[in-house]
């Protein structure tokens, strides 16, 4: 008796990328691409209709990005992010949204995609080096978060503030509204007992160096 084929949905707003991934996966025995989606909303619709074993998601897509889509579909399909974005914040957001794998274009071989799909089908995650680094950074910062009562999201916001990002840039990178970012910043300042960005950054750099 043969194993049941692994059904795969490919979601990417670039048709050429979708065609390339489909052609790649069609070479492997036991893996069958059952559909393609061109944005996050379409991916959610296709997952509900086709019930694929594994869904490969790009991060940057119209209407609904891949991280937001993962939050909806990860309960019913194994999600592997397959994207050009190697931002540590995006990696962490994707993993928290339920993705079990994260591969960055240009940093993997065709066999890695096959391994990621087969691994995801078995419940085993596959992470690119960029994803591993991002999760390691999160672990290093956990002590800072515990000591100073910052939430995981507040740590992400404070990290970007320290990197010189504006509220609008932070909102874009973390897929939040500018109003939500401002609310996070106000809470951070209150918890740290500071009145502005400069004081917050000064505290943050000292705290993360000591952690």
C-alpha positions in Angstrom: 0.0 0.0 0.0 1.5 3.4 -1.0 1.5 6.5 1.1 -1.2 9.1 0.4 0.3 11.9 -1.8 1.1 15.2 -0.1 -1.2 17.8 -1.5 0.3 21.3 -1.8 -1.1 24.8 -2.3 1.3 27.4 -3.6 0.5 31.1 -2.7 2.5 33.9 -4.3 1.6 37.1 -6.1 4.2 36.5 -8.7 2.9 34.1 -11.4 6.4 33.1 -12.5 7.4 32.2 -9.0 4.2 30.1 -8.7 5.0 28.3 -11.9 8.6 27.6 -10.9 7.6 26.1 -7.5 4.9 24.0 -9.2 7.3 22.7 -11.8 9.9 22.0 -9.1 7.5 20.1 -6.8 5.9 18.1 -9.7 9.3 16.4 -10.1 9.0 14.7 -6.7 7.1 11.4 -6.2 4.3 11.6 -3.7 3.9 15.5 -3.9 1.0 16.9 -5.8 0.4 20.6 -6.3 -3.4 21.0 -6.1 -3.7 24.7 -6.6 -2.2 28.2 -6.7 -3.3 31.4 -5.0 -2.2 34.9 -6.0 -2.9 36.7 -2.7 -3.6 36.1 1.0 -7.4 36.2 0.7 -7.3 33.8 -2.2 -5.0 31.5 -0.2 -7.5 31.4 2.6 -10.3 30.6 0.2 -8.3 27.9 -1.6 -7.3 26.2 1.7 -10.9 26.0 2.8 -11.9 24.5 -0.6 -9.0 22.2 -1.3 -7.8 21.3 2.2 -4.1 20.9 1.2 -1.7 19.0 3.4 0.9 21.8 3.1 0.6 25.4 2.0 3.6 27.4 0.7 3.0 31.1 1.5 4.8 34.2 0.3 4.9 37.1 2.9 4.3 40.2 0.8 1.0 39.7 -1.0 -1.9 42.0 -1.9 -5.1 42.2 0.2 -3.9 39.9 3.0 -0.2 39.3 3.6 1.2 35.8 4.2 1.6 36.2 8.0 -2.1 37.3 8.4 -3.1 34.4 6.1 -1.1 31.9 8.2 -3.0 33.0 11.3 -6.2 31.9 9.6 -5.2 28.7 7.8 -2.5 27.2 10.1 -5.1 25.3 12.0 -6.1 23.3 8.9 -2.9 23.1 6.9 0.8 23.0 7.5 2.2 26.3 6.6 5.7 26.9 5.2 6.7 30.5 4.4 8.6 30.6 1.0 9.6 34.3 0.6 12.3 36.8 -0.2 11.9 38.5 3.3 14.6 37.6 5.8 13.5 40.2 8.3 13.9 38.7 11.8 10.6 40.5 12.9 8.8 38.9 10.0 10.2 35.5 10.7 9.1 35.7 14.3 5.7 36.9 13.3 5.3 34.1 10.9 6.3 31.4 13.4 3.9 32.9 16.0 1.1 32.9 13.3 1.5 29.1 13.0 4.1 28.6 10.3 6.1 25.4 10.8 8.8 26.3 8.3 10.5 29.4 6.8 12.6 29.4 3.7 14.2 32.4 2.1 14.6 32.6 -1.7 18.2 32.5 -2.7 19.2 30.6 0.5 18.0 27.1 -0.3 18.3 24.4 -2.9 15.5 22.6 -4.7 16.0 19.6 -2.4 15.4 21.9 0.6 11.9 22.7 -0.7 11.1 19.1 -1.1 12.4 18.4 2.4 10.4 21.3 3.9 7.2 20.0 2.3 7.7 16.4 3.4 8.8 17.5 6.8 5.8 19.8 7.3 3.5 17.0 6.3 5.0 15.0 9.2 4.8 18.0 11.5 8.5 18.7 11.3 9.6 22.3 10.7 12.4 23.5 8.4 14.1 26.9 9.0 16.5 28.8 6.8 19.6 30.2 8.5 18.0 33.6 8.7 15.0 32.2 10.5 17.3 30.3 13.0 19.1 33.6 13.7 15.9 35.5 14.3 14.5 32.9 16.7 17.9 32.9 18.6 17.7 36.7 18.9 14.2 36.3 20.4 15.5 33.9 23.0 18.3 36.2 23.9 15.9 39.0 24.5 13.5 37.0 26.6 15.4 37.9 29.8 15.0 41.6 29.0 11.3 41.1 28.4 10.9 39.2 31.7 12.9 41.7 33.8 11.1 44.8 32.5 7.6 43.5 31.8 7.7 44.2 28.1 5.4 42.0 26.0 6.7 40.1 22.9 5.2 42.7 20.6 6.6 45.6 22.7 10.1 44.0 22.4 9.7 44.0 18.6 8.6 47.6 18.5 11.4 48.7 20.8 13.9 46.9 18.7 12.8 48.8 15.6 12.8 52.1 17.5 16.4 51.4 18.5 17.2 50.8 14.8 15.9 54.3 14.0 12.6 53.3 12.4 9.7 55.7 12.2 6.2 54.8 13.4 5.1 54.3 9.8 8.1 52.0 9.1 7.4 50.0 12.2 3.7 49.6 11.2 4.7 48.4 7.8 7.3 45.9 9.1 5.1 44.5 11.8 1.8 44.6 9.8 0.2 47.0 12.3 -1.7 50.3 12.0 0.2 53.4 12.9 -2.3 54.0 15.8 -1.5 50.6 17.2 2.2 51.3 17.0 1.8 54.6 18.8 -0.2 52.8 21.6 2.6 50.2 22.0 5.2 53.0 22.2 3.2 54.9 24.9 3.0 51.7 26.9 6.7 51.0 26.5 7.6 54.5 27.6 5.4 54.1 30.7 6.9 50.8 31.6 10.5 52.1 31.2 9.8 55.3 32.9 11.0 57.4 30.0 9.5 60.4 28.2 10.9 60.0 24.6 12.7 57.9 22.0 16.2 59.0 22.9 15.8 57.9 26.6 14.1 54.7 25.5 16.9 53.8 23.0 19.6 54.6 25.6 17.9 52.3 28.1 17.3 49.6 25.5 20.9 49.5 24.2 22.2 49.2 27.7 19.7 46.5 28.7 20.2 44.3 25.6 24.0 44.5 26.0 23.7 43.3 29.5 21.2 40.5 28.7 
